[in-house]
Amino acid sequence: MKYRLLGVAAAAAMALGHVHAAGVKIGFVTTLTTGGAVIGKDMENAVNLAMEHLGGKAGNVPLEVVFADDGFKPEVGKQSTDRLVKQDNVDFVAGYIWSHVLLASRKSVLDADKFLISANAGPSPMAGKLCHPNFFSTSWQNDQTPMALGEVLNQKGVKSVYIMAPNYAAGKDMVAGVERTFKGKVLGKDLTKWGADAQLDFSAELAKARDSGAEALFVFYPGAAAGAFAKQYHQAGLTKSLPLYSVFTIDAISLPKLQDAKFEGVLGSRTTQEWDPSLDNAANKRFVSDFKKKYGNYPSYYGAQSYDAIMLIASAVKATGGNMADKDAVRKALKAANYDSVRGKYTYGNNNFPIQNFYLREVVKDSDGVWTTKVVDTVYTNHQDSYAAECAMK
């Protein structure tokens, strides 16, 4: 079993055992530098745990993972993807936190007739008109999680919201998702600067939200921006007057820092997602338990989806005996999703995005006093994204 890191700032390699020439190579693109590395590290840890659980093999076929840094930039992500495909000659390219990085990199993989597995980003074009037989997701289409939250707002009787999100592909999809299902009024909307120099001062936007008269605040701020936003929201004294509903913001990435800062206002806050550490299935219990033992903290959904990406790939490699030349057989095996997902059993739609449940999650203290989340309701059962009808595949 071997792991290698192909980075923009670092190209160190570490070998953990022997890899046979007949093995299958997986490139994994994530953010290993800049502020986004807090997410990328969680994904890297989950991939390494998956490889450990597999014993470095899919059946009798050795697996190798090559990590690559996208530097939080589309152009850097594409360069790293190109190196994985052309120099490392990987069979699969997986990972991708950011939608704009995935969109910039997709052709490098698909035009080379390789397999592309998104472990997070789910831009609407790739679920619709840009769908491809060699592209699969182990996460969701971007709109789905906020669509579920829009339904929660309706159930809570919320009549008006103020919206904040970063100004990039996923941010726009998140806004579109909540607006698709929320039946009340949007009293204001701010799309803030994103990227390596993302805006992290939200005081002006929070003041506008407070003065808007909205009953609730909907936000999407992943990674390092989540902590900055939550701190400022708490300090602005809005926890009671403007209840927070979020996606990809209050999670296992941000909660440890929020707990250290004693921002008690996030306890009881609610978010939606397709996975949670409290899901009661054997694969998830093993994943969460072993992740906590190995790394000292709860995994995030980024990690869960990355773990699943490796397990999905391994299931296809095992089913085909590692014969990557038989593309149809590999596609069929990926489509079957014949592995024990940490989210429980799911199926693939015509566009190769999961058809799966979405849950309402609440921030709570566990038995040790650690802040985490638990499932309190199922919002959607076997939900398919809204763009599948635009995909030409059957």
N, C-alpha and C positions, 0 to 999 in steps of 0.2 A: 504494500500500500504506500502511495507516495502523494504528498501535497507539495505544491510549489506556488510561490507568490511571484506574479509578474506585475510589478507596480510601476507607477509613473515616477515616484520618488525612490522606490526601492525595488530591487530585483533579486532578493535573497531567496535561496532555495533550501528546503529541508527534506531529507529523505527518511521515511519511516518504513523500512523494509524493501523487499525486492519487487519490482514490477516487470512482468513478462511483456515481450514485444506484442503479444496477441491481445493485450488488454485494451480497454476502452477508456478514452480520455475525455474528461469533462472540464471545460473552461467555465469559470464562475466569476462574473463581473459584478463588482459591488463598489461601494465607496469606502476606501481604506485610509484616506487622508481628508483634510478639511473638516468642517463641523458635521458633515454627514457620516463621518466614520463611526459615530456612536451607534448608528443603525447597521452599518457595514460589518462592524465587529460582531454584533449579535448574529448576523447571518453567517459569517465565517465560522463562529463557534458552533452553530447548529449544523452546518455542513460537516465539520470535523466530527461532531457527535454521530451524525448519520453514518459516516464512513467507519467509525469505530463500531457502531452497532452492526454494520454489515461485515465487519472483519476485512474491509478493503476489497470485497469481492461481490459480484452479482452472480450467484450460483458458483460456477468454477472460473468465472471470467474476472481477472484483476481489474480494478478501477483506479484511475489516477485523476486527481483534481488539481487544476492549475488556477490559482486565484489571480485576478487582475483588477487594478484600481481604475475607476472612471474619473477620479478627481472632481466629482460633482459637476462635470462639464460634458455636454454632448460630444464635442469634438474629441475630447480625451477618451471618452467611453468608446467611441468609434475606432480610435487608434488602437486601444487595448483589444477590442474585439477583432480587429484586422490581424493583430499579431497572434491571437489565439488560433484563428482560422488558418492563416497562411504559414506562420512559423511553427506553431505547436501542433498544427494539424489535429485539433480536437474533433471529436465526433459530435459532441453536444456543447452548446453554449447556454449557460443558465445564469440566473441572478437577476440583476437590474432593479434597483430601487425606484429610479426616477423615470417617468414617462417620456420626457424629452430625450433622455439618454437612450432608452430602448428604441424610440422612433428613429433616432440618428444611426443606430447600430444594426437594425433589423436586416437590411439588405446585405450587409457583409456576411451574415450567417446564412440567410435563406438563398441568396444567389449562388452560394457555394454548395448548395444541396446538403447543408448540415441541419441539425435539429436545434431549435431555439425554445428554451423553457423559461418563461418569466416566473420568478419567485415573488414578485411584488407588483411591478408596474402593470397597469391594465388600461392603456389609452383606448378610447372609443374607436378610433380608426382600425385598430388591430382586431377588434371584436366584430367589426363590420366590413367595410370595403377592402381593407388591407389584410383580411384573414388569410391564412396560408396553411396548407396541409402539414407543414413541418414546424408550425408554431403551436405550442401548448402553454397553458397557464396553470400554476398551482396556487393561484391567489383568487382573483376576482376581476371583473371589469370595474373600472374606477367608479362609475356611477352607482353601483349596487349598494355599497355600504351607506352612503348618504341618502339613497332612496329609502333604505330601511329606517334611517333616523327621521326622515320626513314623516314616515308612517307613525313613528313614536310620538312626534310632536302633535300629530293629529289626534292620537289616542289620549294625549295629555290635555287636549283642549286648548293648545296654544294657538292664538289667533294672529300673532305677528312676530317676526324675527328680524334681527340684524345679522348680516353675513360677513365674515372675514375669511380670506384664503390667500395663498400666494399666487402670483400671476404667472402660471406656467400650465402646461397641458393638463396635469393631474388636478391642479387647483380649479381650473375651469370645469373639468369633469365633475369634481365634487360639488361645485355650486349647481351645475346642471342637474345632478342627481337629486339633491334635496329639493330644488325647485320643481322637479318632475312630480314629486309626490305630496309635498306640503300644500295644504289647501288654504292656508292663511295668506297674509300679506307680508311681503319683504319690504321693510321700511328703510333699508339702506344696505349698501354693499361696498366693500373695499377689497380690491385685489392688490396685494402688496408685492414689492420687489423681491425676487427669488434668485437663487444661485449661490455661488461661492461667497458673494458679498450681499447676501440676503438681508432685508430689513428686519431688525430685531427690536426696534423701538416702536411699540404699538400704542403709545399714549394718546396720540391724536385720533387714531381710529377708535380706541376705547371711549374717548370722550364723546365722539360722534354717536357711537352705539348707545351710550348712557342717555344722551339727549334726544335720541330718536323716538323714545316712547315705546320701543319694542318690548314684548313680553319675555323674549328669550334671545340668546346669542348663539349662533351656529358658527363654529370655526373648524378649519382644517389647517394644522401647523405641525408637520412631522419633524422628528429628529430634534436637533438642538433648539430650533425655533419653538418647540412645544414648551420647554422649560422657561424660556424668556417670556412667552405669552402668558403662561399660567401664573408666573410671578407677578407680572404687571396687572393681570386681571384681579388677582387676590389683593394686591396693594391698592388698587383703585376702589376697593370696597364694594365690588359688584356682585359678590357671591349670593346675596339675598335679593337684591333689586333686579338683577339681570341674570337669571339662571343660565348656566353653561351647558350646551349640548354640542358634543364634538365627535369628530372621526379622526383617527390616526394622530391624536394629540395627547390625551391622557392615557398612557399605556405603560408597559413594562420598561420602556426606554426612559420616560420622563418621571415615573413615580418614585424611584429611589431618591432622586434629587429633591422632588417636591416633599417627600417625607422628611428628609434631612433638614429642609427649610421650615418644616412644621406648617405647611400650607394646608391646614385642616379643611379648608373650604372645598377641596377637590373630593373629599370622602363623600360618597353618596352620589357623585356626578355620574352621568350615564352616557354610554357610547354604544355603537353597534359594530359588529364584526362577524366573520364567518368562523372564527376560532376563539377559544378561550382556554386558559390553563385548567379551568374547572371541568372541562368536558369529560364525561365519564366513559372512556373506552380504554382498552388495554394499551394501545399504541401511545395514546396521549399521556397516560399515567407514567409509562416508562420514560417517554421523552422529557416531560416536565421534571420528574424526580431526578433523572440522571443529569439533566442540564443544570439543575440547582446544585447538585453535589459537585459537579465538575467546575462550574463557573461562579457559584455563590450567589446567584440571583435567578429570578424568574425569567424564562424566555419571553420574547415578544412574539407577536404574530408574524413579524418579519422572519424571525428565526424558525417558527413553526412551518411557514410556507417554504423556506429554504430546505429544511429537513425533508419535507414532502417532495420537493423537487428532486433531491438525490434519490429518495426511495422510489419515485415514479420512474426515473431513469434506470435504476437498478432492476426494477420489475420488467422493463422492456428488454434490457440487456440479457437478463436471465431467460426470458421467454424465447429469445432469438438465438441463444447461445453465443451472443456477442457478434453475430454476423451483421455488421453495419452496412454491408453492400446490399442487403435485401431491405431497401427503404420501405417498401409496402408492409413488410412484416413488422418492422420497427414502429411504423405509424399505427398499425393495428394494435400492437401491444401497448403503446402509449395511450391510445384511445380507450382501451379496456380499463385503465386505472386499477389494475389488479394488484393492489398493495394495501397495507393497513395504514390509511391516512390518519394523522393525528386529529383531524376534524370529524372523523367517522366516514362512512361510505359516501361517495359522491359519484356522479357520472359526468361525461363530457357532452356538451351541446354540439351542434353542427359546426360552430366556429372554434371548437377546442378550448372553450372556457368552461370552468366547472359549473354544473347545476347543483346547488347546495343550499344548506340552511344559513340564515343570518340571524344572529342573536342580539338581544339587548343585554349589555353587560354593565354592572355597577361596581364602582371603586369601593373596596372594603378592606378591612384588616383581617389577615389570616390568623390562625391560632397562635402564631408567634409574634403577632403585632405588626407583621410586614404588610405594607400596602400592596394590594393586587386587585384583580377583578374577578367577578363571578357572573355566571349566566343567571339572569332573572326572568327571561322570557324568550320565546322564539318569535321573531317578527315575520320572517319568511321561511317557508318550507319548500325545498327543491326549487329555488328561484333561478330563472334564466335571465341573462342580461337583456337590455332593451335593443341592442345593436345586432343581435344574432340574425334577425330577418334581413339585414343588409349584406350578410355574408353569402357568397355564391356557392359555398360548399354545402352539401346535403348531409 
